[in-house]
Amino acid sequence: MKVFKKYLDKVFNWALVLAMILLVAMVIIVFMNVVLRYGFNSGIRWAEEVSLVIVIWFTFIAMALGVKENLHINITILPKKLPRIFNDSLNLIKYILEISIGLILLYFGWGVTLNAGRSKLPATGMSNAVNYVIVPIAALFIIAYATYFLYVAIADLKRLKDAKHDSTNGGETHA
C-alpha cells in the first residue's frame, strides 16, 4: 500500500504544480485586465471567464489537498479526552464519509461534465466541460487518499488488537 501512496503522491504533486501555475496565470491575467481597463479604457475580453475556470480548478485541487493533508475542520478536544477506541472509531467514520462524498462527486461531477460539454463558453469558445472536469478528477484523488487512510487506520487497529492479545497471553504465540 505504501507503493500505491508513493505513486498517488507523485501524480497529485503534478496536480499541485498545475494549481500553482494556474494561480500565477490568474494573477497575471487579472492584473493585466485591470491595467488595460483602467489605464487604457479597454480590457481582455476573456479574462473573467478564464479566471473563473482557474478559480474552480484551484478550489477542487485544494479540496483534494485538504483530504490528503487532513486539513479540513476537525473537533479534537472531545476525542482527546475519551478513550483511544473512540477517536479511532471517529476516524474510521470520517474516512468512510470522505469516500462517500468522493463517490458522489465522481458520479454527479462526471454527469455534469458530460452535460456541460454540449455548450461553449461565450468569450473563449471553449467547451463548458472545462469548468466541471476537475470535479471527477478531484473526486478520484479524494477517494484514493481516503481509502488509503482508511486502510492504514484499519491496519493500525488490527496491530493494536494483536499487541493487546499478545500481552494478555504473556507474549506466547500459538502455532
VOMAR-306667 format. One record per residue (C-alpha): x, y, z. Coordinates in steps of 0.25 Angstrom, whole numbers, plus 5000, padded with zeros to 4 digits. Layout:
BEGIN
NODE;X;Y;Z
...
***
This chain:
BEGIN
NODE;5000;5000;5000
NODE;5012;5009;5002
NODE;5015;5008;4987
NODE;5001;5012;4984
NODE;5003;5024;4993
NODE;5016;5028;4987
NODE;5010;5028;4972
NODE;4998;5035;4977
NODE;5006;5046;4983
NODE;5015;5047;4970
NODE;5002;5049;4962
NODE;4996;5058;4972
NODE;5009;5067;4972
NODE;5007;5069;4957
NODE;4993;5074;4961
NODE;4998;5083;4971
NODE;5009;5089;4961
NODE;4997;5091;4951
NODE;4989;5098;4962
NODE;5001;5107;4965
NODE;5003;5110;4950
NODE;4988;5113;4949
NODE;4989;5123;4961
NODE;5000;5131;4955
NODE;4994;5131;4942
NODE;4981;5136;4948
NODE;4988;5147;4956
NODE;4995;5152;4943
NODE;4982;5151;4935
NODE;4974;5159;4945
NODE;4986;5169;4947
NODE;4987;5171;4932
NODE;4972;5173;4931
NODE;4971;5183;4942
NODE;4983;5191;4936
NODE;4977;5191;4922
NODE;4963;5194;4927
NODE;4967;5206;4936
NODE;4979;5210;4928
NODE;4975;5209;4914
NODE;4960;5208;4915
NODE;4959;5194;4909
NODE;4961;5181;4914
NODE;4963;5166;4912
NODE;4950;5160;4907
NODE;4952;5146;4912
NODE;4959;5150;4925
NODE;4948;5148;4935
NODE;4944;5135;4928
NODE;4957;5129;4929
NODE;4959;5134;4943
NODE;4946;5127;4947
NODE;4951;5114;4941
NODE;4964;5115;4949
NODE;4957;5118;4962
NODE;4948;5106;4960
NODE;4960;5097;4957
NODE;4969;5103;4968
NODE;4957;5101;4978
NODE;4955;5086;4975
NODE;4970;5083;4975
NODE;4971;5090;4989
NODE;4959;5081;4993
NODE;4967;5068;4990
NODE;4979;5074;4997
NODE;4971;5076;5009
NODE;4967;5061;5009
NODE;4982;5057;5006
NODE;4987;5066;5018
NODE;4975;5065;5027
NODE;4973;5080;5027
NODE;4958;5080;5028
NODE;4952;5085;5040
NODE;4953;5075;5052
NODE;4948;5076;5066
NODE;4959;5070;5074
NODE;4957;5073;5089
NODE;4946;5063;5091
NODE;4953;5051;5085
NODE;4966;5054;5092
NODE;4958;5053;5106
NODE;4952;5040;5102
NODE;4958;5026;5101
NODE;4966;5024;5088
NODE;4956;5014;5082
NODE;4946;5025;5082
NODE;4956;5034;5074
NODE;4959;5022;5065
NODE;4945;5020;5062
NODE;4942;5034;5058
NODE;4954;5034;5049
NODE;4948;5022;5042
NODE;4935;5029;5041
NODE;4942;5041;5035
NODE;4949;5033;5024
NODE;4936;5026;5021
NODE;4929;5039;5019
NODE;4941;5045;5011
NODE;4940;5033;5002
NODE;4925;5034;5001
NODE;4926;5049;4997
NODE;4937;5046;4987
NODE;4928;5035;4980
NODE;4916;5045;4980
NODE;4925;5056;4974
NODE;4931;5046;4964
NODE;4917;5041;4959
NODE;4910;5055;4958
NODE;4923;5062;4954
NODE;4924;5053;4942
NODE;4910;5055;4939
NODE;4910;5070;4939
NODE;4923;5070;4931
NODE;4917;5062;4920
NODE;4905;5070;4920
NODE;4913;5083;4920
NODE;4921;5078;4909
NODE;4909;5081;4900
NODE;4911;5096;4901
NODE;4922;5106;4899
NODE;4928;5117;4908
NODE;4924;5131;4901
NODE;4937;5138;4902
NODE;4947;5127;4899
NODE;4938;5117;4891
NODE;4944;5106;4900
NODE;4935;5095;4904
NODE;4927;5098;4916
NODE;4932;5084;4921
NODE;4945;5091;4925
NODE;4938;5097;4937
NODE;4934;5083;4942
NODE;4944;5073;4938
NODE;4952;5076;4950
NODE;4941;5071;4959
NODE;4942;5056;4956
NODE;4958;5057;4955
NODE;4958;5063;4970
NODE;4948;5053;4974
NODE;4957;5042;4969
NODE;4968;5048;4978
NODE;4959;5049;4990
NODE;4954;5034;4988
NODE;4969;5029;4987
NODE;4974;5037;4999
NODE;4962;5034;5008
NODE;4963;5019;5004
NODE;4978;5019;5007
NODE;4976;5026;5021
NODE;4964;5016;5024
NODE;4973;5004;5020
NODE;4984;5010;5030
NODE;4974;5012;5041
NODE;4969;4998;5040
NODE;4983;4992;5040
NODE;4986;5000;5052
NODE;4974;4995;5059
NODE;4978;4981;5056
NODE;4992;4983;5060
NODE;4987;4989;5074
NODE;4977;4977;5075
NODE;4988;4967;5073
NODE;4998;4974;5082
NODE;4987;4974;5093
NODE;4984;4960;5090
NODE;4999;4956;5091
NODE;5001;4964;5104
NODE;4989;4957;5111
NODE;4995;4943;5107
NODE;5008;4947;5113
NODE;5015;4948;5100
NODE;5012;4934;5096
NODE;5009;4931;5082
NODE;5001;4919;5077
NODE;5005;4911;5065
***
